[in-house]
Amino acid sequence: MERSALQEKRAAPWKYLYNGTSRDESVVGCASQLVTPRIEVIAMIVIYRNGVPTIISGWRAWLIMLAAAFIAVVVICLTLGFALTLMTLFLFGLPLAIVLGFVIQLFQSRR
């Protein structure tokens, strides 16, 4: 049972990003002739659900990638801010609390 071209394209959609040809096909040239394949950049997200690929491409894929990058930057900044706040508290607050504890102990009345 052979697969049709459409079934083949649905099974492995990333193979057909380069001008409609498979990535496995090679470009043959001689030493005097420089042959470079034309590569088009296509934003594409492939999601598999129950073995069926769902392809998101074009501006929707760019928008999803931009939103994911924005969310990652926000999470990283919040994590870094929290870490810097804790470091500042431990670096300055803890020694200050220890010094104040000693000073208060010096001025307490002994009974």
N, C-alpha and C positions, 0 to 999 in steps of 0.2 A: 504494500500500500504506500504510494508515494504522496508526499505532501505538496499541496499547491504552493505557488509563489506567495500568495497572501498568508497562508498558514505559516510558511517559513518566516515571513517578515514579522508576523505576530509573535512567533516563538523567540526570536532574537532581534528586536527592533534596533538595537544599537549598532548592528552590522551594516545598516543601510543609511548611515548618516553622511557618508562620503560620496556625494554626487550620485546617489542611487546604486552604487556598487558595493560589493562586500569588502570588508576590511582585509580579508584573506587574499584578495587578488593583488598581485604585486605589479609594479610598473617596471618594465624592462627597457633599458637604454644602453647605448654604447658609451665609451669613454669620451668621444668627441661631442656627444650630445647630452646635455644636462636635462634630465627629465625630473620635474618635481610634481608630485600630485597636488591638485587643488583641494584644499581642505576648507570646508565651511564650518564655522562655529555655530552650532545650534544648541541652545539651552533646552535640555530635555530631562524630565524626571520620569522614571519608570517605576511604577508601584505594582507589585504582584499581589493579587487577592485570589485565593483558591486556584492558583496556576494561570490566571488570566491577567495579562499585563494591561495596565492602564497607563497611557502615555500622556504626560502634561508637557506641552512644548510652547515655544514662543514667549509672548509677553507674560503669560500666566506663570510659566516656569521662572522667568526672571523675577517676577513679583514675589513668588514663594521663597526663592533663594535670598532676595533682599530682606524679606521679613525674618527669615531664619538667621541671617547675619546680624540684623539689628537686635534680635532677642539674645543672641549669643554675646554681643558686645555689652548689652545692659546687664546680663547675668554676671559676666566677668567683672564689670565695673562695680557692681554691688558687692560681690565677693571680695574684691580688692579693697574697697572702702571699709568693709567690716573687719578685714584682717588688719588694715592700718589703724583703725580705731582701737582694736584690742591691743595691738603692739604699743600704741601710744599710752594707753592706760597702764600696761605692765611696765613700760619703760620709765614713765614719770610718776604715775599714781602710786604704785607699790612702794618704791623707795621713799616717796614723800609720806606715805602712811606709816612706814617704819620709823622714819625720823621724828614725825610728830608723836608717835607712841612713846619714844624715848624721852622727848622733851616734856610731855605730859607726866610721865612717870617721875621725872626729876622734880617737878613742882608740886607733886602730891604731898599732903601732910602724912607723916608716919605716926601711927598710933600705937 
